[in-house]
């Protein structure tokens, strides 16, 4: 097993010139593309020619040169043969699962996933597509295997679970998937650069690039990283879920996110550095804090084995405040009195974003399923930003906890 830094692969890939020799790639805004000879068109429609087969493009809902270039960078980061970027993380998830599953098929999914992903599989798929899902504790490998049926086509998990921060044992899950001839799909949104699911045995990796990869909370975007055959399937003119359903990424969005890829490593290092510091201090105060970088985290040894150590353990921690009322009191105080961060969904922003998961990003889940996933009512998710100084932000957080009486005064540094 290798923990090689994925940025090395990106550095060998990212060497694009603009149309007129610019150091940045050009934006190709055309919705449709000309061919020099009309007899080329049938070959494009038939899949015989394309961006890598003669440099041929057809239509913006198919492949776009600017989006295609960004996609190659995502493939380099994740170590896949190919990738393609989409209009959102949810479009990447839904297109992937619908491409892999037919009516009557079955998915085994982690029970701790983003609420929108849960809603897709639990509420939308069964009546609309006939695709069923079973939700299990992804860390219980026996339960994962027991849930597989003869109609199962996918094991689905997040590399770092939202919001519980449990770590998927991707090598062991991959072995299960291969034994049953099914695909392992991993959402790596929480841990770009930190974990490399393809190298660990996953078949397909998904990102919501809205989060850490974009880093500024100004674009909705997604990506699917896989082998060339699967990306081509997604773009098939008859049955391709990206081509036919059309969740197209705008080339201007692709261009702007492209400019942020080079400093993604710098940002991830700082996110992790501050989150590690806060998690350690919160634990010293006696708070109920969860962070994969703490030795007390149930999956600390696992992620320490799997991750690239250059990027630490991620930029998100959770703080269990017991009740939703106490959680909301803390969030309001941190935002409105201390300016510590923003009470908002999403993550990976340069400022801290905070939410009470059970009543926000996991609210689509039933109370029973939230309990099974260990999402307590007072669980606060903190996506730690890097504005201000570490000590300034720590002072704000610790002072708010002190005022609330959440910890003994003498325990607060």
Secondary structure, DSSP 8 states (H G I E B T S, - for coil): -----THHHHHHH-----TTS-SS------SB---SSGGGHHHHHTTS-BTTBBS---BTTS--HHHHHHHHHHHHHHT-SEEEEES-HHHHHHHHHHHH--TT-EEEEESS--HHHHHIIIIIHHHHH--EEEEE-TT-HHHHHHH--TTEEEEEEESB-TTT--B--HHHHHHHHHHHT-EEEEE-GGGTTT--HHHHT-SEEEEETTTTTT-SS----EEEEE-HHHHHHHT-TTT-HHHHH--B--HHHHHHHHHHHTTHHHHHHHHHHHHHHHHHHHHHTT--EE-TTSTTSTTHHHHHHHS-GGGTT-SEEEEE-SSHHHHHHHHHHHHHTT---EE-S----SS-EEEEGGGTTTTTS-HHHHHHTT--TTEEEEE---SS-HHHHHHHHHHHHHHHT-S-GGG--
